[in-house]
């Protein structure tokens, strides 16, 4: 039996009486160290500074926040080790329906009111599970994926692993996904579905297919999840991402806008909304979403250089070059110096578009790297747009060709077409498109003739 006198508890509840009641119950289990957090921000501060062993978190935290949102934020910033127990405390009898769908689930939940004996039973069960997976957690944290998989495989058919059968299968699929073995991840998730129709497993199949760029199949899978579990917002995010990859930006924006209204404090979703709105040409919505993110995503370190670049990009797209320049020049020198090459390229490109005098020299200095580096689609579009503005045809056309050759071709083609049209080069883009199609046909024919 676990010795709870050596465990550090954190009780998170916005109601003083409820906090006192939970402390009393924890003390009846033998707990000596019981801390309080009265709200969402206080909880994050305490967990960041001294991670507890056991968290008892009320589902409703006030100020429009929920325990589920807190859990998602803690996972987002890697503030919650796998070994820490996160238990949701809720008065909602329907919570089981919610937690069965979400991807980021608590270790357990308990419905109020409850006795110390009932909590003890739940905690003992979770502690046993944590001990069972302890070796796996260590290897996963070190990103030693082969070792992590080996541990799971050894545990899978063991007598001790019987109660954790689906958790082992889920973790196995997630390790494949994290390690980039997408086909194995897809197979692993499908094997789970052969036994039980878990929404998270169906979403896992869709995520695996999406990363393999099998977009139509991914869309078919995620449509089933969203239709069956409309409160599974992570599935909605994935559907929106797939829609964007298919070039269906208006639908992606509509999906994200609807969900953002229901989850107004989910700033990861707001960033995705800004991206969808940008691709859809809705500059007003993109500006509003990024302004909300920068003003209100208050987690320390949450606002990144990429967020500042996205805000500047939104102003450029809206034709407000003065504000775009202000955002870019508002970055501290230390932030600019720490940028990776892709961020430097976007920074120089956006600055060159918004202020030719201040950005042209920096952009020219990075030009050789821009010609020869494999950037992702967002940064390539920035480079291409600036090159078109500077009448650097070689650089612009190189980026356009790479974009149309890559996996994000459908996602960004509308942006390419709009930028080339803006600079009177529609026919040149058509020629690039024709050459890309010709090369693709040649590559497809080569194995058959070899």
N, C-alpha and C positions, 0 to 999 in steps of 0.2 A: 504493500500500500504506500502511495507517495506521501512524503512528509511535507505538508503544506506550510509548516512553520518556517521552512527555508525558502519558500517561494515569495516573490514580490508581486503583489496584486495592484492593478490599477482599475479603479471603478470610474466609468465615464457616464455621467447622467446630468442633465441640466436641472433636475429637481432635487433640492437638498434632502428632503425626506426619503426619497428613493435612494440617494447615495448612502445615507445613514443605514437604511435597511440592508443594502447590499454589503456594506462594511460589516454589519453585525453577522450576517450569514457567513461571510468569508472568515471572520474571527471564530465562528463556531466550528469551522473546519480546521482550526488551529493556526490560521494565518496571523503573523505578527506584523508584517509590513503591508499596509493597505493605504495606497495613495488615492487622491481624488482628482478628477478633471471635470470642471463644470460645463465645459463647452468644447466645440470642435477644435478651435485653435489651441486651447489649453492642453487638450489631449495630444495633439501633434507635438507641441513643445516638450511635454513630459516624456513622450515615447522617443523623440529624437535625442534627448539629452541623457536618458537612462532607461533603456528598454526593459519593461517589466517581463516577468515570466508568464503571468496570466492577466488577460484583459477581459473585464466584464463590461460590455458596452451596451447602453440602451439604444434601441433602434431609432427613436425620435430624439434628436439632440437640440431641437429648437433652432430658430433663425433660418428655417428652411433646410437644415442639414439633417442627414441621417447617418446612422452607424454604418450602413452599406457604403455611403460616399466616403466616410472616413477610412474604411477598410481599403477601398480602391485607391485612395490617395497614398496610404501607407505602402501599398504594394507598388504603386507607380514610382515612388522615390526609394524603394528598397529599404524602408525603415522598419520592416517587420520580418525578423528572421523566421524561418520555417519552424524553429523550435518553440517560438512564442505561441501561447494559446490565445486565440481571439474568439470569445464567446459572445454572441448577440443575445441581448435580453429584450424580449418584446411582449407586448400585450396583444399583438395581432395573431389571431388564430389562423389567418390566411398566409402567414409569413412562409410557411412550408412551400406554398406554391411559388412564391417569389424566389426563394433560395434554391429551388430545384432547377431554375433556369439560368441564374447568373453564373458567369465564369469564375469570378473572384468570390469564392464562398467563405464564410467564417468556418472555424473548426467545428462549431456546433452552435445551436441556439436553444434557448429555454424560454418558455412562455410563463409570464407572470400570472398569478402569484405562484411561488414555488418554495419548497422546504429546503433546509440545509442538506438533508439526505438526498434529495433529488439532484441538487447541484453537485454533491460529492460523487454521486453515481456517474454523472456526465463527465466531470473532470477526470475521474479515475480512468474512464474509457479513453479520453483524449490523450492523457499522459501515456497510457500504454501504446497508443498509436504513434505518438511522437517518438517514443523509444524504439519502436519497430522500424521506423523510417530514418532514424538518426544517421546511420552510415550513408544512406542515399542522399540525405540533405547535405552532408559535408562534401560529397563528390560533386553534386550539382552546383553548389555554391562556388567551387573551384573551377567549374566548367569542364570537369573531367567526365565528359559525357559517356565515354565507353565504360568507365568504371561504374558510373551511375546506372547504366543499363544492365551491367553485369549483376549488380546488387539486386535490382528489381527482378531480373530473370531468376536468380537464385531464390528469391522470396516468393515468387509467383505461385509455385507449386508446393510450398511448404505448408505444414499444418498451421503454423503461427500466422501465415498470410491469408488464411481463408476468410477472416472477417473483413479484410481489406482488399478483396479481389478487384473490385472496380476502381478503387483508388490506385492500385498498382498499375492497372491497365491505362488509367488516365495519365498518371505520371510518366509512364513509358511513352505514350503518344506525344506528350508535351516535350520530353527530352529529344525525341526524333525531330520535332518541329524546331526546337531551339538550336539543335546541331546542324540544321539545314538538310537533313535527310527527309525530304518532303514526301517522297513516295512511300517510305516506311511509315511516316506519320499518318498519311492517308489510310494505309492498310490497317494500322493500329486502331484508328478511330472507327473504321468500318467494322472491324471485328467486335468492338464494343456494341455497336448498333445491332449486330446479329442477335444479341442477347436482350438488349433493352434500348428503347428509343429515348436516350438522354438528349435533351436539346443541346447541351454543351458538346456532346460528341458529334452531333450532326453539324454544328457550327465548326468544330475542329476539322471535319472533312472539307467543308467549304473553304476554311482558311488554308488548308494544305493545297487545295486545287487552285486557289487564288495565287498563292506563291509560285505555283507551277505555270501560271499564266493560262490555265485552262478555265477561262472566264465564264463561258456559257454553262459549263458543268457546275462551277462554283455558284453561279447565280441560281441555278435550279435548286441546289442544296439549301442555300441560305434563305430562299423564298419560302421553303417548307418550314424552316425554323421560325421566321418572323410571323408567318401566318398562324402557327400553332401557339407561339408564346410572344404576344405583342409587347409584354413588359420586359422582355430580354433585350435591353438596350444595346448591349455589346454586339448582339447579332445584327441590330439595325445599323450600327457603325460599320460592321463588316459589309453589309449589303450596300451601303453608301459608297464604300471604298471600291467595291466591285463595279458598281454603276459608273464611278469615275473612270475606272480602268477601261470600261467599255465605251467611254465617250458620252455617257448619258448623264450629263452634269446637272441638268435641271431636276431630274428625278433624285439624284444624290442630294442636292441642296434641299429639296422638299422633305426628304426623309430626316435629314439632320436638323432642319429647322423645327419640324414637329417634335423631335425628341429633345431638342435644346429647350423648348418651352416647358417640357415636363421635368427637365433636369437642368435648371438654369445655372447651377454652380459647378457643372461638370465642364472644366475648361479644356480638357483634352478633346472633348466633343466640339467645343467652340472653335478650336483650332482646325479641326476637320471641316467644320461648317465654313470657315473662312476660305479654306482651300477649294471646297466645292463651289462656293460663290464666286471665287476668282476665276475658276475654269468656266463657270457659267456666264461670265461677263457681268455679274451683279456686283459692281464695285461698292455700292452703298452697303449691302449686306456684309461683304467681306471686311470693309472698314469698321462696321459696327461690332462684328464678332471679335476682331483683333483688338479693338479698343477696350472691349469688355475683358478680354484675357489679360491685357497688360495692366489694367486698372485694378482687377479683382482677384487674379490668381496669386494669392498672398503667401503661398508656401515659400520659405526661404530658398532661393536658387531656382524657383519655378520659371521665371522669365529668362529665356535663353537668348543668345545672339540670333538664333534662327527666328525667334519670335519678333525681334526688332527688325530683322530683314523682311519678314512677312508683312509687318506693319508698313514699312517703307514701300514694299512691292504693291500693297493695296493703294497707297497714295499715288504711286506712279500710274497704276492702272486707272485711277480716277482722274488723272490729269493734273493732280495737285503736286507739282514738282517741288514747290517751296517747302511744303510740309514733309515730303519724302526726304529732301536734303536735311531738314532739321532733325528728323529721326535718326538718320545715318550719322550725322556729325555729333549727335548726342551720345553716341557710343564712346566710352572711355578708351584712351589709348591702350591701356592694358588689355581691354576686351578685344580690340582690333588685333593686337599683337598675338593673342592666344587663338585667334581664328585658325581653323584648318584651311586647306587650300580651296575647298569647295566654297566655304563661307567667305574667304577672301575674294574669290572670283565673283560671287553674287554681290558682295559689298562694293567692289570696284565697278561692276556693271550697273548697278542701281544708282550709284553716285554719278557715273558718267552720263546716265540718262537724265537724272534730275539736275545736275550741275556739271556741264561739260568742262568748264574751266577747272573745277576741283577734282574731277574724276578721270579725266582723259589720260593723264600721265600714269596714274596708278593702274588703270586698265591696260595701257600699252605695256607696262612692265610685266604684267601677268600673261600677256598674249601667247608667248611660246608654250607656257604650261596649259593654257586653255585649248590650244590646238592639239595637245598630245595626252591629255588626261581624261580618264573615263569618269565623268561626273554623272550624278543622277539627274533625273528629268527637270526638277525644279531649278537647279543651278544652270543647266544647259539652256533653259528658256531665258533666264536672265542674261546670260552671255550672248545668246543669239539676238535678243532684243537690243542690247547695247551695240552689238556689232552692226546691226541694221541701221541704228541711229547714226553711227560713225561711218557708215558706208564701207565697212570692212567686209567685202563680199566673201572672201575666202573663209574667214572665221565664222560668219553667220551661216554660210552654206554647209560648213563642216558640222556645226551643231545641229542644223536641221536634218542633215542626212543621218547623223547618229540617233537623233530622236525618232525618226521614222523607221530606223532599223531596229530599235530597242523595244523592250516589252511595254513601254508606256506610249507607244505610237498613237493608239486610239484616244488615250487620255489627253494628250497635248496637241492633237492635230488641229483642233479649232483655234488654239492659241497661235500655232504656227501660221495658219492661213490668215488670221487677222493681222498679225505683225507684218507678214510679207505684203498683204494688201495695203496696209498703212503706208508702206514705202514703195508702192507701185511695182512690186516684183512678183505678182501672182504667177506669171508665166514661168519665171525661174523656179518657183516652188513646184510647179507641175512637172518641170523637167527633172528636178531632184527626186520627186515622187516616182517618176517613170524609171529613172535609173535604179532606185532602190528596189522596185518591183522586178526589174530585169535581173538584178543580181540575185534576188531571192529565187527566181525561177531557175537560174543557172545552178545555184547551190542545191536545189531540190533534184535537179536532173543528174548531177554529178555521180551520186552513188549508183544510179541505175545504169550508167554508161561505163563505170569503172570496173 
